[in-house]
Amino acid sequence: MKTKIITLFLLFIFLLTSGFGCKLVDQQTQDAMKPITLTYWRVYDGQDAFEEILAAYKKLHPFITINYRKLRYSEYENELINALAEDRGPDIFSIHNTWTKKYLNKITPMPATITMAYPVIRGTIKKEVIPELRTAKSLDLNSLKNNFVDAVYQDVVIPTLDEKTKQYKQKVYGLPLSVDTLAMYYNKDLFNNAGVAEPPVYWNNIFQQDVKKMTKQNDKGEIIQSGASLGGANNIERYSDILSVLMMQNGSVMMDDSDQVLFNRTPAAFKDQKYNPGLEALRFYTDFNNPSKEVYAWNKNLDNSLNMFTQGKLGIMFGYAYHLPIIKAQAPKLNFSIAKLPQIEGNTPINFANYWIETVSNKSKHTDESWDFIQFETQADQVKTYLAKAKKPTALRALVNEQINDLDISVFAEQVLTAKSWYKGADSNAMEKIFADMIDTVILSQDKIENVINLTANKVQQTVNVNSQ
């Protein structure tokens, strides 16, 4: 196939550089066929995950070359911001779904239409490749809502002020290749030894008793085996996501449409105005780190939850699909399985979405081509190859049923239809630190839990306000 692509490309060059080619196409089409290079920055996935997608796109547009670069997560955002500021940044890059509003002044929304040149073979006896300019509509809002899971629309569609009309219009700022969800990893040996036959479905007394059965302490009162990684902060993988989804499942409004932080308040829809769902979720979570509670199973002296799980010392760990290859690599003989995230009995299921979106720099000189590629790679026919190689759950409704049969990611895929997220302010890392401080303060009983959650909400609100200035 590479030979065919090179041959086709050489034919284009001949057409565009010879007098014959100039006679066949107008100047606008010739300009559209000039060779260009797009730079594409991402984290986690290597170029091998995109080989089929890049080759298929090259076949459609031989004049476009895409240079793919993978960066380490620890260096990614700093390098990205510096590169964009110095005009050496990528045309296409990934941002976390919670970074969208933070990057609004650095990215360009998807245009309503895109004009691209396509190779067309004409002639009956003597076949010739003639470039043809085509203008097509981009993915509209209805298609976005119908094709992708709900979390995507909520995260990538943002009202933007139109300078010409002075009115706000809904615009798309990115599209995802996948959507990961928080699930429950559980150690089958520890479950069996404790007489726990099945993973708990709800955050109820059965869940609490299961955790209690699997938690063991030595004669000094030190935890040597934990039933579940709940109650702590910095030594628990994605602690802020776990606490967030507990609040959301319980009925808490994390943030409203006007970016007002509300997880410390009782929602207006609640009949019992004395019940604060966010506060009660925080209390439930931190009880697992309270030695005076029956469910005591965690403290700051324990190892990281992922390490505890791979060492066979943790019954339940909450994690994403991206944790699976890590666990298999570190503990190839570990007898574990994956179950859906527990829910609150009687409430509508709510899961937690954690994913990246692909977007375009507002400094790119090739906006149409960049957005054309993003729309191409996120289509069902193309993204399948990426999902299969990267072992990621889909962002597309049409592919959910196909992935349910995949042993590794079926649970994560089943949850994407009910997954949600929330904007964590201008600095999601700062928000996580604020949540960690809240958890630690409650555990140490340094203040009333009402005061702690109110102070936390105010701190998160400040990061939101910084971004809106």
JOUR-V753012 format. One record per helix or strand of 3 or more residues. SS is the DSSP state (hx for helix, st for strand). FROM is the first residue (numbers start at 0). TO is the last residue. If there is no record, write none. Layout:
ss=SS from=FROM to=TO
ss=SS from=FROM to=TO
This chain:
ss=hx from=1 to=16
ss=hx from=18 to=23
ss=hx from=26 to=31
ss=st from=35 to=42
ss=hx from=46 to=59
ss=st from=63 to=70
ss=hx from=72 to=84
ss=st from=91 to=95
ss=hx from=100 to=102
ss=st from=112 to=121
ss=st from=127 to=136
ss=hx from=140 to=146
ss=hx from=149 to=155
ss=st from=156 to=160
ss=st from=167 to=171
ss=st from=182 to=186
ss=hx from=187 to=192
ss=hx from=204 to=213
ss=st from=222 to=227
ss=hx from=238 to=248
ss=hx from=276 to=286
ss=hx from=304 to=309
ss=st from=313 to=318
ss=hx from=320 to=329
ss=st from=335 to=338
ss=st from=350 to=353
ss=st from=355 to=360
ss=hx from=366 to=376
ss=hx from=379 to=389
ss=hx from=396 to=402
ss=hx from=409 to=417
ss=hx from=427 to=442
ss=hx from=448 to=467
